[in-house]
């Protein structure tokens, strides 16, 4: 497995979905518990970063801005998912540099495909 995906996801439902999809994709999946942890894991090599935009424990919007401002991490693709009732967060995530923002249902339906790239 050469493709590494770093995920800032704490919701156990989506952690399980990501783990199952990572086995099918197959990709090397690493979870980050904080902004600093995420930045460290991305610098070590990542092909994709996944954010649960509805979970503020990692500070997704601030972390996105930080990632996109650093030359060594700015080119790593980012994907964020959220509830359909959060359009304002979706817009702020796009403004922060998140290339792909989608609702949870679409994220779940396309997860293996998204992890494969």
Residue pairs with C-beta under 8 A, 6 or more apart in sequence:
1 26
1 27
1 28
2 28
3 25
3 27
3 28
3 47
3 48
3 115
3 116
3 117
4 27
4 28
4 29
4 30
4 45
4 46
4 47
5 22
5 27
5 28
5 29
5 30
5 46
5 47
5 48
5 49
5 50
5 115
6 30
6 31
6 32
6 38
6 41
6 42
6 46
6 48
6 49
6 50
7 18
7 29
7 30
7 31
7 32
7 49
7 50
7 51
8 31
8 32
8 38
8 49
8 50
8 51
8 52
8 55
8 58
8 60
8 63
9 15
9 18
9 31
9 50
9 51
9 52
9 55
10 33
10 52
10 55
10 57
10 58
11 52
11 55
14 52
14 81
14 104
15 31
17 108
17 111
18 29
18 50
18 111
18 115
19 29
21 111
21 112
21 115
22 28
22 29
22 115
24 112
25 112
25 115
25 116
27 47
27 115
27 116
29 115
30 41
30 46
32 38
32 41
32 58
33 58
34 57
34 58
35 58
35 59
35 62
35 63
35 66
38 49
38 58
38 63
39 63
39 66
39 67
39 73
42 49
42 67
42 73
42 76
43 72
43 73
46 76
47 76
47 77
47 117
48 76
48 77
48 78
48 79
48 114
48 115
48 117
49 67
49 76
49 77
49 78
49 79
50 78
50 79
50 80
50 81
51 58
51 60
51 63
51 64
51 78
51 79
51 80
51 81
51 93
51 98
52 60
52 80
52 81
52 82
53 60
53 61
53 80
53 81
53 82
53 86
53 89
53 90
53 93
53 98
53 101
54 81
54 82
54 83
54 86
54 89
60 80
60 93
61 89
61 92
61 93
61 96
64 78
64 80
64 93
64 96
64 97
64 98
65 96
65 97
67 73
67 74
67 76
67 78
67 97
68 74
68 78
68 96
68 97
74 97
77 99
77 100
77 117
78 97
78 98
78 99
78 100
79 98
79 99
79 100
79 101
79 102
79 107
79 114
80 90
80 93
80 98
80 100
80 101
80 102
81 101
81 102
81 103
81 104
81 106
81 107
82 89
82 90
82 93
82 101
82 103
82 104
83 103
83 104
84 103
84 104
84 105
90 101
93 101
94 101
100 114
102 110
107 114
